Amino acid sequence: MAKKEMTYKEALGRIREIVAEIERGDLDVDLLSDRVKEASRLLRFCDDKLRRVDADVRKALEAMDRDQQEEKEEAGL
């Protein structure tokens, strides 16, 4: 069975859990190191996801602008 890719929302929730654990001071040094590494990986995942979404939105907006410009030109405006 294929592993389901984590969503942005799930990653953000896990980051919040890790931050709460760290703030409570519940972690020993070894576990703290593991949690910081996990949070770092999750932050990179979220950053990458946001960058991809931003690029997709920009492309869609540019396509809409081109379509509108073509419609204006065809209408003689």
C-alpha positions as CSV (number, residue, x, y, z in Angstrom):
1,M,0.0,0.0,0.0
2,A,1.4,3.4,-1.0
3,K,2.1,5.9,1.8
4,K,-0.3,8.9,1.6
5,E,1.5,12.2,1.1
6,M,1.2,14.5,4.1
7,T,-1.0,17.6,3.4
8,Y,0.1,21.1,4.3
9,K,-2.6,21.2,7.0
10,E,-1.3,18.0,8.6
11,A,2.3,19.2,8.5
12,L,1.4,22.5,10.0
13,G,-0.6,20.7,12.8
14,R,2.4,18.5,13.5
15,I,4.7,21.6,13.7
16,R,2.3,23.1,16.2
17,E,2.4,19.9,18.3
18,I,6.2,19.9,18.3
19,V,6.3,23.6,19.3
20,A,3.9,22.9,22.2
21,E,6.0,20.0,23.4
22,I,9.1,22.2,23.3
23,E,7.4,25.1,25.1
24,R,6.1,22.7,27.9
25,G,9.7,21.5,28.4
26,D,8.5,17.8,28.2
27,L,11.4,16.6,26.1
28,D,14.8,15.2,27.1
29,V,17.8,16.3,25.0
30,D,17.7,13.3,22.6
31,L,14.0,13.6,21.9
32,L,14.4,17.4,21.6
33,S,17.0,16.9,18.8
34,D,14.7,14.5,17.0
35,R,11.7,16.9,17.2
36,V,13.8,19.8,16.0
37,K,14.9,17.8,13.0
38,E,11.3,16.7,12.3
39,A,10.1,20.3,12.5
40,S,12.8,21.4,10.2
41,R,11.8,18.8,7.6
42,L,8.1,19.8,8.0
43,L,9.0,23.5,7.6
44,R,10.8,22.7,4.3
45,F,7.8,20.7,3.1
46,C,5.4,23.5,3.9
47,D,7.7,26.1,2.2
48,D,8.0,24.0,-0.9
49,K,4.2,23.4,-1.0
50,L,3.6,27.2,-0.6
51,R,6.1,28.0,-3.4
52,R,4.5,25.5,-5.8
53,V,1.0,26.9,-5.0
54,D,2.2,30.4,-5.5
55,A,3.7,29.5,-8.9
56,D,0.5,27.7,-10.0
57,V,-1.6,30.7,-9.0
58,R,0.7,33.1,-10.8
59,K,0.5,31.0,-14.0
60,A,-3.3,30.8,-13.8
61,L,-3.6,34.6,-13.3
62,E,-1.2,35.2,-16.2
63,A,-3.3,32.9,-18.4
64,M,-6.4,34.8,-17.4
65,D,-4.8,38.1,-18.2
66,R,-3.7,36.8,-21.7
67,D,-7.2,35.5,-22.4
68,Q,-8.8,38.8,-21.4
69,Q,-6.2,40.7,-23.6
70,E,-7.0,38.4,-26.6
71,E,-10.7,39.0,-26.1
72,K,-10.3,42.7,-26.0
73,E,-8.1,42.6,-29.2
74,E,-10.7,40.4,-31.0
75,A,-13.4,42.8,-30.0
76,G,-11.4,45.8,-31.3
77,L,-11.0,47.5,-27.9
